[in-house]
Amino acid sequence: MKKLFITIITTQFLISGCSYFTFQKENGLTTKVCEDFYDELEDVIDDDDANDRQFSRMKDFPYLRSNRFLASFYDEVENTANFKNWVDLLQQNAFQANKIEIANLSESKRNELLKFMPKSMEKETDVNLLVEKCSATLRTSDLALDANRQLLIDQSRVASSYSTLRRIAGLYYPVKYAVDWSIKREYAKVAERYKTELSKIKTKGKVTRYYPKQQEVQLSKLNVARIIRRSAFNHLRVPLPEGKELDDLFYTYAPIWEVDVVKNNDLIGKPFWEKGKKYPSIDTKTPVSYQFISHVRYEDKIFLQLNYVIWFSGRSSKSALDGQSGRMAGLTWRVTLNDVGEPILYDSTHNCGCYHHFYPTNKLAKRAGDFDKGELMIAPQKQIPEFKLGQRLVLPLAHNDHFLLRVYNENDYKNEKKEYSLAPYDELRSIALDKRHKSLFDEDAIVPGSKRWQGWYLASLGIDDAGSLKQVGSQATAYTGKRHFDDAYLLERYFVLKK
């Protein structure tokens, strides 16, 4: 951990009359011990390939981690209450990530960290307790110095998933024009498909619907609005529902997945690790949709987003030149709710960040003008059905490539039905494997074995491993220009809220 600058040390000495080397104590742990603990924790995590990349590390503040949404507050946290609330959220991110990383360590590596336990806690065997107490100790020490605030704010910025250097070295612009042409041609195909009546789109296998397992009744719009408003009662006005209320929200808007099943790779399943195997597999007998919340900003508003993520065992090759085939596949469906509990935008992406499509409701209008010089914003369906209590949206998926063919309201259905479970996305970050746990994602936030050879010929676009399946926070969704699935201003970038 980087030590404080000499000027800061001098200032602290003058103000407090204390030497920098007289460390603060909190919870029986000194600042020096906690700095050493975090240094070793990061080394052990690196050595054991247990890094979790969902949030971005902050170099001089190892007890904080950022994401694109929290980074968007960098010029709004001068107010003391806002700053404290903001740091609380950064700290929660880090604690969550550390807990997962520690769970994924081998037992011997975890035990190495217990040497930092003070005598008052020598009987404790939970390393997470050290993380909790050292996080509090270092936060108190660091934030006692005003000069550290700006450093913290600067380090909250999240690096782009695009490499400018690689774009320059790879002759980006000549390749860009070819890719733009290809994308426009693909968009024309998508637009034509959405003009065709769904009943006239031929299926090739057994159409199967996956329904969310029955829980309690779906929430009314009024109850959704109450949950959102209650959970946003904080200085930053960020909706943060928890517990049963969050589960009820996810259940209320959970979609029906309708899949044209030809082969096993069209069956929704549960990722798992098998002992001795290099790559993860999919248990197709256990359909699961993994869920997490995110947020998007629009002017002075912050909207809650519900994310639903499914996985398939792969995508078969259509030809020798099919650069998108390979192990594992998946899709993410996202529901953006306004502050009165209404869906205003749906969007979807394959879990590689490819095929990012928007489905705006009648509460949005497309932003006019040349607002984006990058990849086309694709909104293939002109009219999105209104969400109605007691009905769910149906998402029909093509076989093999799992393209979303339409969005429509639930109707009578007599073909095969299955149920899927709703589970936290965090379960993917720490999957049981023999006597330890292992993340579905590697230290580069990629699902091992999911790399596509299109990543090689698209490398000049500046995206690491294009086509590979990626963890939340690492999904670039445009091949030309720049766009991230978790961009805090994505809604405002493409749409205008109708009055």
TORMARNU-478156 format. One record per atom (N, C-alpha, C): residue in one letter; z, x, y. Coordinates in steps of 0.1 Angstrom, whole numbers, plus 5000, padded with zeros to 4 digits. Atoms other than C-alpha are relative to their C-alpha. Example, Ala and Ser with C-alpha at 12.3 -4.5 7.8 and 13.67 -1.06 7.14 Angstrom:
BEGIN
A500050094988 A507851234955 A500050095012 S500049914989 S507151374989 S500849925011 
***
This chain:
BEGIN
M500050094988 M500050005000 M500050095013 K500149924988 K499050145034 K501350005008 K498849994991 K501950265055 K499749965014 L500150054986 L502550145090 L499650125009 F500449894991 F500950345118 F501250065008 I498949934993 I503050595137 I500449935013 T499650074988 T502850395169 T500849884997 I499250125003 I504150085152 I501450044996 I498749955004 I506950285136 I500950035013 T499349964987 T507850425171 T500549875007 T499750124994 T507850075185 T501249934994 Q498950065007 Q510149945158 Q501350075003 F498949924997 F512450235164 F500749975013 L499550034986 L512750165201 L500649865001 I499550144999 I513249795197 I501349984992 S498950035009 S515649785168 S501150115000 G499049895000 G517350125172 G500250044986 C499849975014 C516850165135 C498850094996 S501149915006 S514850435116 S499149914991 Y500950065010 Y511750315097 Y500550014986 F499649975014 F513250475067 F501349934996 T498850095004 T516350245068 T499449874996 F500750115004 F514649985047 F500849875000 Q499450135001 Q515349615050 Q500349974986 K499850055013 K516949455020 K500049855000 E500050145002 E516349115007 E500049974986 N500050035014 N517248964974 N500350124991 G499649885007 G518649304964 G498950104997 L501149915001 L515249474966 L499650065013 T500449934988 T514349734992 T498549995002 T501450004997 T511049745010 T499250114992 K500649885007 K510250084995 K499849964985 V500150045014 V510949954959 V498949904998 C501050105001 C508749654965 C498650055003 E501349944998 E505849864979 E499650074987 D500349935012 D506050084948 D499749904989 F500250105010 F506249774926 F498649945001 Y501450064999 Y503049624940 Y498950104997 D501049895003 D501249964938 D499850014985 E500149985015 E502149984901 E499449874994 L500550135005 L501449614895 L498450005001 E501550004998 E497849654909 E499450104990 D500649905009 D497349974888 D500049954985 V499950055013 V498549804856 V499049894997 I501050105001 I496349504862 I498650054999 D501349945001 D493349724868 D499850074986 D500149935013 D494049934837 D499849904988 D500050105011 D494449624815 D498849905002 D501150094997 D491249454830 D500549865001 A499550144998 A493349154841 A499949955014 N500250044986 N492149124876 N499549865001 D500550144998 D491648764888 D499450005014 R500749994988 R489048734915 R499849865008 Q500250134994 Q489448364925 Q500350015015 F499749984986 F491048474958 F499850155003 S500349874995 S490348784979 S501350085004 R498849924997 R492949064980 R499950055015 M499949954986 M494149185014 M500750144999 K499649865003 K494449565013 K501450045003 D498749954996 D497649625032 D501149894998 F499050115002 F499349295022 F499849954986 P500350035014 P499249284984 P500749874995 Y499350125003 Y501548974984 Y499249885006 L500950114994 L498748765002 L498650014994 R501450015004 R495348654991 R499349895007 S500750104991 S492648475011 S498949944992 N501350065005 N489648255005 N499249965013 R500850024988 R486848145028 R500649895009 F499450114993 F488647825038 F501250055009 L498949954992 L491848005049 L499550105010 A500549904991 A489848285065 A499449935013 S500650074988 S488248025088 S501049975011 F498950034990 F491647985106 F500350135009 Y499649874994 Y491548345119 Y500250005015 D499850014985 D491348245156 D500849885004 E499250124997 E493647945153 E501550014996 V498649985005 V496948095142 V500950085009 E499149934990 E498348245174 E501349925002 N498850085000 N500847955174 N500950044989 T499149955010 T503948065155 T500149914988 A499950105011 A504247745135 A498750004991 N501249995008 N500547765125 N499950124992 F500149875007 F500748125116 F500950004988 K499150015011 K503748065094 K499449924988 N500650095010 N502047775076 N498850074993 W501249935005 W498847985072 W500450114990 V499549905009 V500748275057 V500649954987 D499550075012 D502548035034 D498949984989 L501250035009 L499147935019 L499450134994 L500549875005 L497948295016 L501050064990 Q499049955009 Q501248384999 Q499949924986 Q500150095012 Q500848084974 Q498850054992 N501249965008 N497348204965 N500350134992 A499749875007 A498648554957 A501049984989 F499050025011 F501648434937 F499349934988 Q500750075011 Q499348204917 Q499150104992 A500949905006 A496848484911 A500950114992 N499249905007 N499648734902 N500649944987 K499450075011 K501248484878 K499050004988 I501050005010 I497948454860 I499750144994 E500349875005 E497248824859 E501150064991 I498949955008 I500748904846 I499949934986 A500150075013 A500248634818 A498950074992 N501249945007 N496948814809 N500350154996 L499749875004 L498649154805 L500550014986 S499349985013 S499649294772 S501550015002 E498550004999 E503349284764 E500550135005 S499649874997 S503649654767 S499850035015 K500249984986 K502149664802 K500949925008 R499050084992 R504349374814 R501450075000 N498649935001 N507449564801 N500150125009 E500049884992 E506449874821 E500549965014 L499650044986 L507049674853 L501549965001 L498650044999 L510649574844 L500950115005 K499249894995 K511849914855 K500349995015 F499750034986 F511749784891 F501149905002 M498950104998 M514449524884 M501250075005 P498749944996 P517549604904 P501149974990 K498950025010 K520849624886 K500549865000 S499550144999 S521849284898 S499149904992 M500950095008 M518849144878 M499550074987 E500449925011 E518749394850 E499849934987 K500250085012 K518949124823 K498849915001 E501250084999 E515848944837 E498850064993 T501249945007 T512648984817 T498749935006 D501250064994 D510248774839 D499650075012 V500649924989 V508048994860 V499749915012 N500350094989 N507148684881 N501249995010 L498950004991 L510648694895 L500050115010 L500149894992 L510049034908 L498949985011 V501150034991 V506748914924 V500649915011 E499550104990 E508548624941 E500950075010 K499049944991 K511348834955 K499450115009 C500649894992 C509249134965 C499049945010 S500950064990 S506748904982 S500849965012 A499150044989 A509548765003 A500550125008 T499549884993 T510949105011 T498950075009 L501049944992 L507649255022 L499549915012 R500450084989 R506648955042 R501050005012 T499049994990 T509948965061 T499850135008 S500149874993 S509449335068 S498850025008 D501249994993 D505849325077 D499849925013 L500350094990 L505849025099 L501150015011 A499149984989 A508849145119 A499350085011 L500849924990 L506249365137 L498849925005 D501150084995 D503849175160 D498750074998 A501349935002 A501249455156 A499449974986 N500550035014 N500949365119 N499349874999 R500650135001 R499849015127 R498550015001 Q501449994999 Q496449105139 Q499350074988 L500549935012 L495949345110 L499949904988 L500150115011 L496749055086 L498949915003 I501150094997 I494348825104 I498750064997 D501349935003 D491549085102 D499850014986 Q500249975015 Q492149145065 Q499949874992 S500150135007 S492048765057 S498549974998 R501450035001 R488248775061 R499550034986 V500449995014 V486448735028 V498650065000 A501349935000 A483448965020 A499049904995 S501250085004 S480048805016 S499650034985 S500549985013 S478648764981 S498650065000 Y501449944998 Y475348914995 Y500250145005 S500049864995 S474749284999 S498850035009 T501149974991 T472749375030 T499350134996 L500649875004 L472249725018 L499049994988 R500950025011 R470749604985 R498749935005 R501250074994 R468449375005 R499050095007 I500849914993 I467249655026 I499350094990 A500649905010 A466749894996 A499049934991 G500950075010 G465049624975 G498949935007 L501150064993 L462449525001 L500249845000 Y499750145001 Y464049185006 Y498949915005 Y500950104994 Y461449025029 Y498849974992 P501150045008 P458449065007 P500449914988 V499550085011 V460448924978 V500449865004 K499650134994 K461848655000 K498949905001 Y501150094999 Y458548505007 Y499549944987 A500450055014 A457648484970 A501049904995 V498950095005 V461048324962 V500049875008 D500150134992 D460748074991 D498949914995 W501150075005 W457347974978 W500449934986 S499650065013 S458847924943 S501049895001 I498950114998 I461847724956 I499349885005 K500750124995 K459547494976 K499249934989 R500750065011 R457447434945 R501049934991 E499050065008 E460647364925 E500649875007 Y499550124993 Y461947124952 Y499049894999 A501050115001 A458646934951 A500149934986 K499950055014 K459146894913 K501349915000 V498850085000 V462746774919 V499849875007 A500350124992 A461646524946 A499249904992 E500950095008 E458946384923 E500849944989 R499250055011 R461446344895 R501049895005 Y499150104995 Y463846154917 Y499349875005 K500850124996 K461045914928 K499749924987 T500250075013 T460545824891 T501249924996 E498950095005 E462545534878 E500750074988 L499249935010 L465345674856 L499649964986 S500450065013 S464345444828 S498750054994 K501449955004 K460845604827 K500150154997 I499849855003 I462245964824 I500350004985 K499850005014 K461846034787 K501250094995 T498949925006 T464846144767 T499550064987 K500549935012 K464446374737 K501050004989 G498950005010 G467746324718 G500849885001 K499150114999 K470746104716 K500850005013 V499450014987 V471945994750 V501549974998 T498650015003 T475746034750 T500849995014 R499150014988 R478245924777 R501450064997 Y498649955001 Y481446114783 Y500849935011 Y499250074990 Y484145904800 Y501450075001 P498749945000 P487446034813 P501049924992 K499050075008 K490345954790 K500849915009 Q499350104993 Q492145644801 Q501450045005 Q498749974995 Q495045704824 Q500549875007 E499750124993 E496545464849 E498849955008 V501150064993 V494445244871 V499550095011 Q500549924989 Q492145394897 Q500749955013 L499450034987 L493545414932 L499149925009 S500850074990 S492445184959 S499850095012 K500349924988 K490945324991 K501250025009 L498849994992 L494145245009 L501050104995 N499149905006 N496245444985 N499550145000 V500649874999 V493845734985 V500350055014 A499749964986 A494145745023 A501450035003 R498549974998 R497945735022 R500350134994 I499749875007 I498046024997 I499450125009 I500649894992 I495646235019 I500850025013 R499349984988 R497546165051 R501450064998 R498749955002 R500946225036 R499950154996 S500049865004 S499846555020 S499550095011 A500549924989 A498346675053 A501150015011 F498950004991 F501746655070 F500550155001 N499749864998 N501747025079 N499450055013 H500549964987 H500947235110 H498550025000 L501449975000 L497447315099 L499249874996 R500650135004 R496746945088 R499150024988 V500849985013 V495447065054 V500549904990 P499650085011 P495546795027 P500350084988 L499649935012 L497546934998 L500749914990 P499350085009 P498246664973 P500550074988 E499449935011 E500346764943 E500449904989 G499450085010 G501646634910 G499249884996 K500650125004 K500946284899 K499049945010 E501050054990 E499246194931 E498750074999 L501249935001 L496746464927 L499349964987 D500650055013 D496146364890 D499349875002 D500650144997 D495546004902 D498750015008 L501249984993 L493046124927 L498850054992 F501049955008 F491146324902 F499549894990 Y500450105010 Y491146034877 Y499249895007 T500750114992 T489945784904 T498550045002 Y501449964997 Y486745984912 Y499350074989 A500649935011 A486146134878 A498749934996 P501350065003 P482446084869 P499849974985 I500450025014 I480845964837 I498850104998 W501149915003 W478646244823 W499249944989 E500950065010 E475646114805 E498950114996 V500849885004 V473846384785 V499049974989 D501050015011 D470646384765 D500250114990 V499649905010 V471946564734 V498950024990 V501049965010 V469246744714 V500650104990 K499449905008 K471247044702 K501450025004 N498549974997 N474847174702 N500250045014 N499849944987 N474247344735 N499949895011 D499950114991 D474046994751 D501349924999 L498750065001 L477646904741 L501050065009 I498949954991 I480346934767 I501250054991 G498949945008 G483147154754 G501150075008 K498949924994 K486147374760 K499850154997 P500149865003 P485847744764 P501250064993 F498949935007 F487947964741 F499650144996 W500249865005 W488348324730 W500350004985 E499749985015 E488148414693 E500350154998 K499649865002 K489948724681 K498850094995 G501049905004 G487649024678 G498649975005 K501350034995 K484748854696 K499950065015 K500349934987 K483149024727 K499949895011 Y500350104990 Y482148694744 Y500849874996 P499350135002 P483848354748 P499049904993 S500850115007 S482648044728 S500449875006 I499750144995 I482647664734 I500449924988 D499650095010 D484547424713 D499549865003 T500750124996 T482247124714 T500749874995 K499250125005 K484746894696 K501149965010 T498950034990 T487046904726 T499450005014 P500650004987 P485246794757 P501050005011 V499149984989 V487046894789 V499350015013 S500549984987 S486346864826 S501250075008 Y499049924993 Y488247134846 Y500049965015 Q499950054986 Q489447034881 Q500850095009 F499349934990 F490547194913 F499649945013 I500350054986 I490747104950 I499550115008 S500549904989 S489047274979 S500049925013 H500050064987 H488547195016 H498850045007 V501149974991 V485747175041 V500449955014 R499650044986 R485947155079 R498849945007 Y501050074992 Y484046935103 Y500649985014 E499450004987 E484846995140 E501550034999 D498649985000 D488546945143 D500749944987 K499550075012 K488846765109 K500050094988 I500049935012 I489746905075 I499949894989 F500250095011 F488446715044 F500450054987 L499749965013 L489746725009 L498849994991 Q501150005010 Q487346804981 Q500550004986 L499650015014 L487746714944 L498850064992 N501049935008 N485846944920 N500249984985 Y500050025014 Y484946874884 Y499050094993 V500849895006 V483647154862 V499949984985 I500250015015 I482047124827 I499350124995 W500649885007 W480847384802 W499249964988 F500950015012 F478047404776 F500050144994 S500049875007 S477547674750 S498850095004 G501149924995 G474247784765 G498849935004 R501350064996 R470747724775 R498950084992 S501149945009 S467847784750 S498850055008 S501149954993 S464847984760 S498849914998 K501250095001 K461747774768 K498750094998 S501149915002 S459448084767 S500550145001 A499749865000 A459348454765 A500450055015 L499849964986 L459448464804 L501149925006 D498950094995 D462448224807 D501250095004 G498949914996 G464848434828 G501349935002 Q498850084997 Q467448154830 Q500849974987 S499450045013 S468248114793 S501150104997 G499049915004 G471348264777 G501349934996 R498750065005 R474948214765 R500749935012 M499250084990 M477147964783 M499149945011 A500650074989 A476047714809 A501149905005 G499050094995 G477847464831 G499649945013 L500350074987 L477847234861 L501349965007 T498850044991 T480247154890 T499549885008 W500350124991 W480346814907 W501249995010 R498950004989 R482246794940 R499949875008 V499950134992 V483446484959 V500850045013 T499449984987 T484246524996 T500549875006 L499450124995 L486646265009 L500450015015 N499549994986 N487246175046 N501549965000 D498650024999 D490646105060 D500549864998 V499650145004 V490545735052 V499749974986 G500250025015 G489845785015 G498649964995 E501450045004 E486045735014 E499250134997 P500949895003 P483645974997 P498950005011 I501049984990 I481246105024 I498950094995 L501149915006 L479346365004 L500450044986 Y499949945014 Y478746464968 Y499150125000 D501049895003 D477146794958 D500350064987 S499949945013 S476546974926 S499450145000 T500649875003 T475747324914 T500250044986 H499849945013 H475247494881 H501150115003 N498949914998 N478147734875 N499650145003 C500549874995 C475948034884 C499949995015 G500350024986 G475647894919 G498649965003 C501450044999 C472047794912 C499949855001 Y500350144999 Y470547454919 Y501149925007 H499050074991 H472947354947 H499349885007 H500650124995 H471946994955 H501149915007 F499150094992 F473546754981 F499649864998 Y500250145001 Y474046384978 Y500849935011 P499250064989 P475146255012 P500049854999 T499850155000 T476445895015 T499449955014 N500550064988 N475445655043 N500950035012 K499249974989 K478245795064 K499650135007 L500549884995 L476346115070 L498549995004 A501449994997 A473046195087 A499650154999 K500449865000 K471046515082 K499950065014 R500149944987 R471446755110 R498650035004 A501349974995 A468346785131 A499850145005 G500349874995 G466647105141 G499950114989 D500149895009 D466047445126 D501450064998 F498649965001 F469747475116 F500250114989 D499849905011 D469147705086 D498750074997 K501249925002 K466647985083 K499950054985 G500049965013 G467548045047 G499449904990 E500550095010 E466947855015 E500149855004 L500050144997 L466147485017 L501349934996 M498950095004 M468947235017 M499449884993 I500750105008 I467947004989 I500949884998 A499350135002 A469146644990 A499049904994 P501150065006 P466946484964 P500049854999 Q499950155001 Q468246124963 Q500249945013 K499950064987 K467645914993 K501249905002 Q498950104999 Q470245644986 Q501050034989 I498949975009 I473645724970 I500849874999 P499250125002 P475445424955 P501450015006 E498650004995 E478645324972 E501050004989 F499050005010 F481745404953 F500849875000 K499350135001 K483445084941 K501150024990 L498850005009 L486945054926 L499649924987 G500350065013 G486644984889 G498750044994 Q501349945005 Q483245154886 Q500150155002 R500149864998 R482445514882 R498550045002 L501349954998 L479445714892 L499550074987 V500649945013 V477145814862 V499150115004 L500849884997 L475646164862 L499250034988 P500849975012 P472746174837 P499450155001 L500549865001 L471846534826 L498950024990 A501149975009 A468646654810 A500650094989 H499649915011 H468946834777 H499650155003 N500249864999 N469047214776 N500250065013 D499849944987 D468647294813 D501149935008 H498950074994 H471247034822 H499849975015 F500350044987 F469546934854 F500649865003 L499550144996 L471246634872 L498849925004 L501250084998 L468646364871 L500149895010 R499850124991 R470146094893 R501549985002 V498650054998 V473445944906 V499949855001 Y500050144999 Y474045584899 Y501349944995 N498850075003 N476745324894 N500149974985 E499850045014 E478245254860 E499549864997 N500650135004 N476544974841 N500349984985 D499850035014 D476544814806 D499350114992 Y500549885007 Y476045084780 Y500449984985 K499750035014 K475745054742 K499750124991 N500349885008 N474845404731 N501450084997 E498849935004 E477345674719 E500950035012 K499049984990 K480545714739 K501050114995 K499049915003 K482946004740 K501050005011 E499149984989 E486046084760 E500250145003 Y499749864997 Y486746394779 Y501450015007 S498749984994 S490146534791 S499850065014 L500049944987 L490846634827 L501150114999 A499149885000 A492546984829 A499950085012 P500049914989 P493447224856 P499050124998 Y501049885000 Y490747494864 Y500850134997 D499349885003 D493547744862 D500150034985 E500049985015 E493547704824 E498950104996 L501149915003 L490247894824 L500450145004 R499649874995 R491948184842 R501050074990 S499149945009 S494348244813 S500049924987 I500250075013 I493248134778 I500750084989 A499349935011 A495348204747 A499150084991 L500849925009 L494048484726 L501050094992 D499149935009 D496148604696 D501450015006 K498749994994 K499348744711 K500150015015 R500049994985 R498248744747 R499149905006 H500950094993 H496048564772 H498950085006 K501249934994 K492648644786 K499249895009 S500850094991 S490648494815 S498649984994 L501450025003 L487248334809 L499150095008 F500849924990 F486048554838 F500550154999 D499649865000 D485948934839 D500450055014 E499549954988 E487049164867 E499049985012 D501050034990 D483749084885 D499849855002 A500150144999 A484348714883 A498949934993 I501250055008 I481548664858 I500549974986 V499750045014 V481748494824 V499350114991 P500749905008 P481148784799 P499049944990 G501050055008 G477948744780 G499049905006 S500850104994 S476448504805 S498950055009 K501049944991 K474148744823 K498649964996 R501450045002 R470548634827 R499150125005 W500949894996 W467648874829 W499349985014 Q500550024987 Q466548704861 Q500850075010 G499149924991 G469448894877 G499450135003 W500749874998 W467349204873 W498949995010 Y501150014991 Y464249084891 Y500449935013 L499650064987 L466248894918 L501150095007 A499049914995 A468549194925 A499750045015 S500349964986 S466649274958 S500449895009 L499550104992 L467948944971 L501450025005 G498749964996 G471349104974 G501149934993 I498950075008 I473248884949 I500350074988 D499649945012 D475249044922 D499849914988 D500250075012 D474048934888 D499649855002 A500550144998 A472048624899 A499849944987 G500250085013 G472048354872 G501250014991 S498849995009 S475348474856 S501049895005 L499150104997 L478048214854 L501250075007 K499049944992 K480748284880 K501249925003 Q498850064996 Q484248204890 Q500049945014 V499850064987 V485147984919 V500350115010 G499849904990 G485048184951 G498950115000 S501049905001 S482148404940 S498649954998 Q501350075002 Q479248154939 Q499150005012 A501150014990 A476348234962 A499049904996 T500950115005 T474147924962 T498750005007 A501449994994 A471048044981 A499450134996 Y500649875003 Y468648314970 Y499550065012 T500449944987 T467248355005 T500949955011 G498950044990 G469448335036 G501350034993 K498649985006 K473148315028 K500749865000 R499350125001 R475148025015 R501050024989 H499050005011 H478448004995 H500449864997 F499550145004 F479647704976 F501349975007 D498750034994 D483047744992 D500050035015 D500149994985 D481747785028 D500849895007 A499250094993 A484347625050 A499349915010 Y500750094990 Y481747485074 Y498749954994 L501250045007 L479147385048 L499649865004 L500350134997 L479347015057 L499449995015 E500550004986 E478947075095 E498750075001 R501249934999 R476147315088 R498749924998 Y501250085004 Y473847055073 Y500049855004 F499950144998 F475146715083 F500849965012 V499350064988 V476446495112 V500749884995 L499350125003 L479146235107 L499549895009 K500450114992 K477845905119 K501349945007 K498950064993 K480045735145 K500449874994 
***
